[in-house]
Amino acid sequence: MMLATTLFATAFAGPSCPGSKAFIHAKCSLTATFPSNTCEEVATEMIARINGENSWVDPHNGGVYTLTSGGASSAVLTTQRVTGNNKYTDLQKWTLNKEGNGCQVQACSESQVTSVIDYSTNYCDLHNLYCGTQDGCPVAHSDLKYTENFNSCSQNDKSKCVVKTAPAPQECKKVEVQQDFDLEKYIAQKWYIQQQQEVSYLPASQNYCVSAQYTAKSASIFGYTISVNNKAFEQDKSTKHEASICAAVADKNDPAKLEVAPCFLPKFAAGPYWVVAFNDEEGWALISGGQPTIQGTNGCKNGSGVNGSGLWIFTRQQARDDAIVQKVRNLAVDKGFDITVLNDVDQTNCPQ
């Protein structure tokens, strides 16, 4: 009777585990059955994935597996998996037994640090080395068919196993402003806006007869040295919106980088106003509300609020010259801007 009890206990014992130095740690032990594949076929596919054959990559955030002992014909394999961020290591042990024409695999994965909740990571450590297209998993060579039974694996959500880290956002191109910028020439005449990005203080309803006049002034209490008079109209071209603000050079070593704000605000509250490009002879300028940081369509864009917002195409002549506008648009693309944010400004039949 004692011998029979011992044999019964051995037959139904759970998978052997690799162990962990952490007293309290997450783990998963399970039994996977492959009715149509030999143990050597199962082990061969697992090892192929571990070796990254056929460009196999762990679909659970790009973890890295290592075979630490055993081979395709071994009854026992041991592996380790390091998370994609290189922070955590889990150990696995696999015991392969012939079952009929197929193979039964008893597998266990254990965290090596103190942990309780692992969001199915230890389960995925095991699952991803044999799962197939039925689960949306990539395969190296063989698309294995299997069933799973869980021994001690309360966290076993398959949906967690095929999760790829989102690619890092593409870095926006660093915008270079106009070199050898002549501020006196820039503010010498009135500017007319031909295209502009919609922002909170310049909604699309005011894309009519927009202009800007800059005038040098004595330094104010806050250090502003330029007064700015902005005008815009509604579609009826009789409803006018006018704002007077102030500006100053933000960087003496880079005078094309200015800052603007209502005149009553100190300069720390001012927003960037960059002259990205300026051609006095041809009479045009490209203006940006600073370095764009938002990924857009084929380029980057500024925000649409107050500071750090906006993109404009200025011309000296009020009448639109499509060739000049297109030239500046092309330059903006070369500088890394998303020009889909630009809207036309109607400069026809404007009030004097």
C-alpha positions in Angstrom: 0.0 0.0 0.0 2.8 2.4 0.9 4.5 1.6 -2.5 1.3 2.3 -4.4 0.8 5.6 -2.6 4.4 6.6 -3.4 3.9 5.8 -7.1 0.6 7.7 -7.2 2.2 10.8 -5.7 5.1 10.6 -8.2 2.8 10.3 -11.1 0.8 13.4 -10.2 3.6 15.5 -8.9 3.8 19.0 -10.4 6.7 20.2 -12.6 10.1 20.5 -11.1 11.1 24.1 -10.7 14.4 25.8 -11.1 14.3 27.6 -7.7 14.7 31.2 -6.7 16.9 33.1 -4.2 13.8 35.2 -3.3 11.7 33.7 -0.5 8.5 35.3 -1.9 8.4 35.3 -5.6 6.0 34.9 -8.6 6.1 31.6 -10.5 4.1 29.5 -13.0 4.1 25.8 -13.3 2.1 24.0 -16.0 1.9 21.0 -18.2 1.7 21.4 -22.0 0.7 18.4 -24.1 1.6 18.1 -27.8 -0.4 15.2 -29.3 1.2 15.4 -32.8 4.8 16.3 -32.1 7.6 14.3 -30.6 9.6 15.7 -27.7 12.6 16.2 -30.0 10.4 18.2 -32.4 9.1 20.3 -29.5 12.6 20.9 -28.0 14.0 21.7 -31.5 11.4 24.4 -32.0 12.0 25.9 -28.5 15.8 26.0 -29.0 15.3 27.6 -32.5 13.3 30.4 -30.9 15.9 30.8 -28.1 18.5 31.2 -30.8 16.5 33.7 -32.8 16.4 31.5 -35.9 14.4 33.0 -38.8 14.5 36.3 -37.0 12.3 35.1 -34.2 11.8 37.7 -31.5 10.1 37.2 -28.2 6.7 38.8 -28.7 6.4 39.7 -25.0 8.3 43.1 -25.2 11.4 41.6 -26.7 12.8 39.5 -23.9 16.0 37.5 -24.4 16.2 33.8 -23.8 19.3 31.7 -23.1 19.5 27.9 -23.1 21.5 27.1 -20.0 21.5 23.3 -20.2 20.3 20.5 -22.4 19.7 20.0 -26.1 17.1 18.8 -28.6 17.4 15.2 -27.5 17.5 15.9 -23.8 14.8 15.0 -21.3 15.4 18.1 -19.3 16.2 21.7 -20.5 16.9 24.8 -18.4 16.6 28.3 -19.7 16.6 31.9 -18.5 14.8 34.9 -19.8 15.9 38.5 -19.3 13.2 41.2 -19.8 13.4 43.5 -22.7 14.5 46.4 -20.4 17.3 44.2 -18.9 15.9 44.7 -15.4 14.6 41.3 -14.5 15.7 37.6 -15.0 13.4 34.6 -14.7 14.6 31.0 -14.7 12.8 28.1 -16.4 13.0 24.3 -16.2 11.4 21.9 -18.8 10.9 18.2 -18.4 9.9 16.4 -21.6 8.2 13.0 -21.5 6.9 10.8 -24.4 3.2 10.4 -24.3 1.7 8.1 -26.9 2.7 9.6 -30.3 3.3 13.0 -28.8 5.0 14.7 -26.0 4.1 16.0 -22.5 6.2 18.9 -21.2 6.2 19.8 -17.5 7.4 23.4 -17.3 8.1 25.9 -14.5 9.3 29.5 -14.5 10.3 31.4 -11.4 11.1 35.1 -10.7 14.5 35.7 -9.2 13.5 38.7 -7.2 10.8 39.3 -4.5 7.5 39.5 -6.3 3.9 38.5 -6.0 2.1 39.9 -9.0 3.9 39.5 -12.3 1.1 40.3 -14.8 1.5 36.8 -16.4 5.2 37.3 -17.1 6.3 33.8 -15.9 3.5 32.2 -17.8 4.5 34.0 -20.9 8.1 33.0 -20.3 7.0 29.4 -20.9 4.1 29.9 -23.3 6.1 31.9 -25.9 8.6 29.2 -26.5 5.9 26.8 -27.9 2.8 28.8 -28.7 1.8 29.1 -32.4 -0.3 30.9 -34.9 -3.4 29.8 -33.0 -2.4 32.4 -30.4 -1.0 35.0 -32.8 2.6 33.9 -31.8 5.5 34.0 -34.2 7.2 30.7 -34.9 10.8 29.9 -35.9 10.1 26.7 -37.9 7.3 24.6 -36.5 3.7 25.7 -35.7 3.1 23.5 -32.7 -0.4 22.4 -31.5 -0.9 21.9 -27.8 -3.1 22.1 -24.8 -2.2 23.6 -21.4 -3.1 22.5 -17.9 -2.0 24.8 -15.0 -0.6 23.4 -11.8 0.4 26.6 -9.9 -0.1 29.5 -12.3 -2.9 31.8 -11.3 -1.6 34.6 -13.6 -2.0 33.1 -17.1 -3.5 35.7 -19.4 -2.5 34.8 -23.0 -3.2 38.3 -24.1 -0.3 39.5 -22.1 2.1 37.3 -24.0 2.0 39.0 -27.4 2.7 42.6 -26.6 5.3 44.6 -28.4 6.9 47.7 -27.0 5.7 50.7 -28.9 8.6 52.2 -30.9 10.0 55.3 -29.4 8.7 58.5 -31.0 10.9 59.8 -33.7 12.9 62.7 -32.5 12.0 66.0 -34.1 14.6 67.6 -36.3 16.5 70.4 -34.5 15.4 73.7 -36.2 18.1 76.1 -37.1 17.1 79.8 -37.3 18.2 82.4 -39.7 22.0 83.0 -39.5 23.4 86.5 -39.6 19.9 87.8 -38.8 19.4 91.6 -39.2 16.7 92.6 -36.8 16.6 96.2 -38.0 15.8 95.1 -41.5 13.3 92.6 -40.3 11.2 95.1 -38.4 11.7 98.0 -40.9 8.5 97.3 -42.8 5.0 95.8 -42.3 4.5 92.1 -42.8 1.4 90.3 -44.3 0.6 86.8 -43.3 -0.1 84.5 -46.2 -0.4 81.2 -44.3 -0.7 80.4 -40.6 -1.3 77.6 -38.2 -4.5 77.9 -36.2 -3.8 78.7 -32.6 -6.0 79.7 -29.6 -5.5 83.4 -30.1 -5.8 83.2 -33.9 -8.7 80.9 -34.8 -9.4 80.0 -38.4 -12.3 82.4 -38.4 -9.8 85.2 -38.4 -7.8 84.1 -41.4 -8.5 87.4 -43.2 -6.2 90.4 -43.8 -3.8 89.4 -41.1 -0.8 91.7 -40.6 2.0 92.4 -38.2 3.9 95.7 -37.7 7.1 95.8 -35.6 8.6 99.0 -34.1 11.8 99.5 -32.1 11.2 101.1 -28.7 13.2 102.0 -25.5 13.6 99.0 -23.2 10.6 98.6 -20.9 10.7 97.8 -17.2 10.7 94.1 -18.3 13.3 94.6 -21.0 11.1 94.5 -24.1 12.6 96.5 -27.0 10.1 96.0 -29.7 6.4 96.8 -29.9 4.2 94.6 -32.1 0.8 95.5 -33.5 -1.1 92.5 -34.8 -4.4 92.8 -36.8 -6.8 90.2 -38.1 -10.3 90.3 -39.5 -13.4 88.1 -39.7 -14.7 86.9 -43.1 -16.9 90.1 -43.4 -13.6 92.1 -43.3 -15.2 94.7 -41.1 -14.9 92.9 -37.7 -11.3 93.6 -36.7 -9.2 92.0 -34.0 -6.2 94.0 -32.9 -3.6 93.2 -30.3 -0.5 95.1 -29.1 2.2 93.0 -27.6 5.9 93.3 -26.9 9.0 91.5 -28.0 12.7 91.2 -27.2 15.7 89.2 -28.3 15.8 86.1 -26.2 19.4 85.1 -27.0 22.0 87.8 -27.8 24.1 85.1 -29.5 21.2 84.1 -31.7 19.2 87.3 -32.4 16.7 85.4 -34.7 15.3 83.8 -31.5 13.0 86.4 -29.9 10.3 86.1 -27.3 6.9 87.8 -27.2 4.2 88.4 -24.6 1.6 91.0 -23.6 3.6 94.0 -22.5 2.5 93.8 -18.9 4.0 90.4 -18.4 7.6 89.8 -17.4 9.8 88.0 -19.9 9.8 84.7 -18.0 6.2 84.4 -19.1 7.0 85.2 -22.8 6.8 82.6 -25.5 9.4 81.8 -28.2 9.2 83.6 -31.6 11.8 82.3 -34.0 12.7 83.8 -37.4 13.5 80.5 -39.0 14.3 82.0 -42.4 14.3 85.6 -43.7 15.0 87.0 -47.1 14.9 90.8 -47.2 15.4 91.2 -50.9 12.7 88.7 -51.9 10.5 89.9 -49.0 9.5 86.8 -47.1 10.0 85.1 -43.7 9.2 81.8 -42.0 8.2 82.2 -38.4 7.9 79.4 -35.7 6.7 79.5 -32.1 10.0 77.8 -31.1 11.3 74.3 -31.6 8.5 71.9 -32.7 8.1 68.9 -30.5 4.9 67.2 -31.7 5.1 64.5 -34.4 2.8 65.4 -37.2 2.4 64.4 -40.9 5.9 64.1 -42.4 7.4 66.4 -39.9 6.9 68.0 -36.5 4.6 70.8 -35.4 4.2 73.2 -32.5 1.2 73.3 -30.2 -2.0 75.3 -30.7 -2.1 77.1 -27.4 -0.3 80.3 -26.5 3.4 79.9 -25.9 5.3 77.4 -28.0 2.7 77.5 -30.7 2.2 78.5 -34.3 3.8 78.5 -37.7 3.6 81.4 -40.2 4.6 82.5 -43.7 5.1 86.3 -43.9 5.5 88.4 -47.1 6.2 92.1 -47.5 3.7 92.4 -50.3 0.0 92.0 -49.3 -0.9 90.5 -52.7 -0.2 86.8 -52.6 2.6 85.4 -54.7 2.1 81.7 -55.0 5.7 81.0 -56.1 7.1 82.7 -53.0 4.6 80.9 -50.7 5.5 77.6 -52.2 9.2 78.3 -51.9 8.8 79.0 -48.2 6.6 75.9 -47.7 9.3 73.8 -49.3 11.9 75.4 -47.0 9.7 74.6 -44.0 9.6 70.9 -45.0 13.4 70.9 -45.3 13.6 72.3 -41.8 11.5 69.5 -40.5 8.1 71.1 -40.1 4.7 69.5 -40.7 3.2 72.0 -43.1 -0.3 70.4 -43.1 -1.0 72.8 -40.2 -0.8 75.8 -42.5 -4.0 77.5 -43.6 -4.3 80.2 -46.3 -5.0 83.8 -45.2 -7.2 85.8 -47.5 -5.4 89.1 -48.3 -7.9 90.4 -50.9 -10.2 93.4 -50.6 -8.8 94.3 -47.2 -9.6 97.5 -45.3 -6.9 100.1 -45.5 
